[in-house]
Amino acid sequence: MLSVTPEKKNKGQANDADAHVGRRIRQRRVWLDMTQAALGAAIGVSFQQIQKYEKGTNRVSASRLQELANALDVKPSYFFEGLPDENKSGERADAKNLDLPPEVVEFVSSEEGLEIIRALTRIGDLKVRNRVAMLIKSLGEHDW
């Protein structure tokens, strides 16, 4: 009986790396407060195509990745940062191995989390930023 290798089985279909690149495209686009339509116009594709890239359902070619990097003002390597990879022990080297609680990863990836992080990073005065963080912490300890 012939066995099908993973490469042949998934040929033409997006994989985990494609999904990761898509998430990184979305994170950067949202961080820049750019719509899918605006990003699509910047690189000459429809917003639907941007949706497919972001969901990881369509692969991004090398030339398109360069166009996206230019439009999002990052290096192409940005899209691969944090890419889950197999380490020597066979464990996945992703957010789960960074000892980040799932709620932190979920919050940082959310629209609300990005808005809060964006606003906090715009506060140039470290003392003010720390006081805002203390306020948020105290509000979180309150029983609403």
N, C-alpha and C positions, 0 to 999 in steps of 0.2 A: 504494500500500500504506500502511496506517495504521501509524504508529510508536507504540509504547507508551512513555509517559514514565515515569521511575523512580517518580514519585509514585503513578501508577496501578498500576504493576506490583507495588509493595510495599505497597499499601494494606492496612492491617490487620495487616501483619507487622512484627515487631520489626526494628530496624535497629541500626547501630553505636552510636548515641546511647542506645538502650534497653539495649544490652549494657553500656555504660559506667555508666549509672545503676544497673544491677543489680550490677555489681562494687562500686560505691561503697556500696550497701546492705549487701552481704555484708561488705565490709571493716569498716564501722562496727559491724555486728552482732557480728562476731567480736572486734573490739577491745573491745567491752563485755562479752564473754563471755556473750552471749545466744544462746539456741537459736532455731532457726527457729520452733519451736512457740510459744515465749514472745513472739517478735515478732509472729507471726500473731495470738495471743490479744490482744495489746496494741492491734491495729488491727482486729480482728474478721474475720480471714480464716484459712484453714487453712495449715498449714506447707507444704503442697504449692503453694499460691499464692505463698508467700514464695520457694520454690524456683524457681518460674517467673519471678518478678520478678528474682531474683538471676542466673539464667541468661540473662536478657534475652529469653526466649521470649514473655513477656507484657509488654505495655506497662503503665506505671504512670500512672494518670490524675493530674491536678494535685491533686485533693482527696486522693487516696490518698498522693501524695508528701508532702503536708502532714502527714498522719497519721503516715507513716513518720518524717518529720523530728522530729515531737514525741516519738514513741516512742524514737527514737535520740538525742534531745537535740542536734540540729543544726539549722541553718537549711536550708531547701529548696535553697538555692544550693550547699550542700555536695555534693550529688549530681552537680552539673555541673562541679565543679572538675576541671581536667585533661582536660576533654572534648577528644578529638582534633578539630581544626578545620583547615580549609584556610587557610594564610596567603597573603600576596600573591604569593609565588613559586609557589604551587600545591603546596608541600611540606606534608606533614602535620605539625602541631605536637603531637606526642605524645611519649611516653617515649623513643622512638628518637632524637629530636632534642635530648634533654636530655643526651646523651653518657653515659647510664647503661648500663653493661654489662648484657646480658640476664640474667646470673645474679643481678645485684643486684635487678632488677625481679622476677624469679621468687622470690628469697628473701624479699623484703619482702612479697610477696603470699601467701606460704605460711603455714600455721598455725604452724610452728616459728619462722619469722622474726617473725611478729607476737608470739608469746609472748616471744621474746628482747627485742624492742623494748619491749614492754609492761613487762617486768621491769626493763630498763635505765632507762626513764624514771621508774620509781618510786624509783630511787636518788637521793635528794635531794642528797647530797654529791658535788660535781663531782669531787673528788679520788678518791673511792671508785669512781665511775663510770668515770673514766679508767683506774684500775688494773684494773677488771674488763675493760675493752676491751683493755688490754695483755695480760691473761691469755688472753683469747680469741684474740688475734692470735698469741701465742706457741704456743698449742695448735694453731692452724691451720698453723703452720710445721713442726710435728713430723711425722715419717713414722710413721704408725700402721700 
